[in-house]
Amino acid sequence: MPGVMVASRMQRAFSDVFLGLRNVRMWHMLAWQEIRQRYRRSVLGPFWITISTGCLVAGMGPLYSKLLNQPTGEYFTYIAVGLVLWQLMSGLISDCCQAFINAEGFIKQIRLPLSLHVLRVVWRHALMFAHNSLIILLVMVFAPPPLHWSLLTSAAAFVVLLVNALWVGLMLGMVSARFRDIPQFINSLLQVGLFLTPILWKIEMLGEHRWFALINPIYHFMEIIRGPLMGAEVSAMSWAVVGAVTFFGWIITMLAFSRFRARIAFWV
């Protein structure tokens, strides 16, 4: 009997995720509506984020290239891709903590798949990334990378990142709904993570201590996207780490989601 109950909970959890993914129109509409509300009456709208990020890249590129003794053109591309990807990843992690908390009204009043609220957050950040990717395109015009078929793998790596963002959102959304100190703790870690992740600096600069960067999974997710854009070959280790994180992350998340899914409505 306990085995039947576990199987039933797991089936409902997978059904929730499947129904959420299938309801594309709903999470696209909610994500776009949230962006429009945030930038209501603004002429440039979400492009203000693009402008602020572009100013950051334009200011830090020449300065840090001199401080770190790096070629200006190559470093411009490196820091542009790094900062845009960091904004995407840190924003996803931070907002996914609030995915169920901010959707309290929907969860308690409307019967919708819970995964839909996480998909809304993930898709909103994907749309904002589309705006910010203009910075990467502009930088690559002035410092074009070597043309190679591996450039196409960046698009596939981006899809892999979004697939992982969904399980991260489900897990962090559940934990944060139960323990309200988790979002503040995560945001504190993200502030430090900007400097501990190879974004402003390169992993080669660590020398024999490069293991410090290699144990950071965010580095590997960033590398499978940034590497091809820089004309560099992505190591098999990065893809192996990403594959392992994806596999075990989804298994652990679905076990937790099936166990605590019914309690989320009482936690928010």
LINUR-V722793 format. One record per helix or strand. SS is the DSSP state (helix for helix, strand for strand). FROM is the first residue (numbers start at 1). TO is the last residue. If there is no record, write none. Layout:
ss/from/to
SS/FROM/TO
SS/FROM/TO
This chain:
ss/from/to
helix/2/22
helix/24/38
helix/47/67
helix/72/96
helix/99/102
helix/104/109
helix/115/142
helix/149/178
helix/182/196
helix/203/209
helix/211/214
helix/217/229
helix/236/267
